[in-house]
Amino acid sequence: MASAVYRLSRLSTLKNAGVLTPSTGTRCLGARLTQCRNTVFTAAGGIPPKPVKTSFGLFRMTVVVVPFLYVGTLISKNFAALLEEHDIFVPEDDDDDD
């Protein structure tokens, strides 16, 4: 019973949180964050134009990837130094040059 009440209240909250789209007048959930298009054809039967595509260029990918790679490298380097300092993982120097 409680789960049904929860689902019903959540559904009504999501329904009321929708935003009216200017082209169709229908509600679109999450329209504040992403584009939403519910129509496949217009009332006259025509196909609406393609939505605007936002491409992710090489610069944007670089701005995201490079700092995270650098931070990951720093974390792994410091953690390896910590392990070696506490003698948890120390590579053995095996000289098998016989």
C-alpha positions in Angstrom: 0.0 0.0 0.0 2.8 2.4 0.9 4.6 1.7 -2.3 1.5 2.4 -4.4 1.1 5.7 -2.6 4.7 6.6 -3.1 4.5 5.8 -6.8 1.4 7.8 -7.2 2.8 10.8 -5.4 6.1 10.6 -7.4 4.2 10.3 -10.7 2.1 13.4 -9.8 5.2 15.3 -8.8 7.0 14.4 -12.0 3.9 15.3 -14.0 3.7 18.7 -12.4 7.5 19.3 -12.8 7.2 19.1 -16.6 7.7 22.2 -18.7 5.5 23.2 -21.5 7.3 23.0 -24.8 6.7 26.0 -27.1 6.2 24.1 -30.3 3.6 21.5 -29.2 2.2 22.7 -25.9 2.8 19.3 -24.4 4.7 18.7 -21.1 8.3 17.5 -21.4 10.0 16.1 -18.3 13.5 17.5 -17.7 13.2 20.2 -20.4 15.3 22.5 -18.2 18.3 20.2 -18.6 17.9 18.6 -22.0 16.0 19.1 -25.2 12.9 17.0 -25.5 10.8 16.5 -28.6 7.6 14.5 -28.4 6.3 15.1 -31.9 7.0 12.9 -34.9 4.9 14.9 -37.3 2.9 18.2 -37.2 -0.9 18.5 -37.2 -0.8 19.1 -41.0 1.2 15.9 -41.5 4.7 17.4 -42.1 7.9 16.2 -40.5 9.4 18.8 -38.2 13.1 19.9 -38.8 15.9 18.2 -37.1 16.9 19.5 -33.7 20.1 21.5 -33.3 23.0 19.1 -32.6 25.6 20.2 -30.0 28.8 18.5 -31.0 31.7 17.9 -28.6 34.8 19.1 -30.2 38.4 18.1 -29.5 39.0 21.1 -27.3 36.1 20.2 -25.0 37.2 16.6 -24.7 40.8 17.7 -24.0 39.5 20.1 -21.3 37.8 17.2 -19.5 40.2 14.3 -20.1 43.6 15.9 -19.4 42.9 17.2 -15.8 41.3 13.9 -14.8 44.3 11.9 -16.2 46.7 14.2 -14.4 44.8 13.9 -11.1 44.6 10.1 -11.5 48.3 9.9 -12.1 49.1 12.0 -9.0 46.8 9.8 -6.8 48.3 6.6 -8.0 51.9 7.9 -7.6 51.2 9.1 -4.1 49.5 5.8 -3.2 52.4 3.8 -4.5 54.8 5.9 -2.5 52.6 5.3 0.6 52.6 1.5 0.1 56.3 1.5 -0.3 56.9 3.6 2.7 54.9 1.3 4.9 56.5 -1.8 3.4 53.2 -3.1 2.2 54.3 -3.5 -1.4 58.0 -3.3 -2.1 59.4 -4.6 -5.3 62.1 -7.1 -4.7 65.5 -6.5 -6.3 66.3 -10.0 -7.7 69.7 -10.0 -9.3 69.8 -13.3 -11.2 72.7 -12.4 -13.5 74.5 -15.7 -12.9 
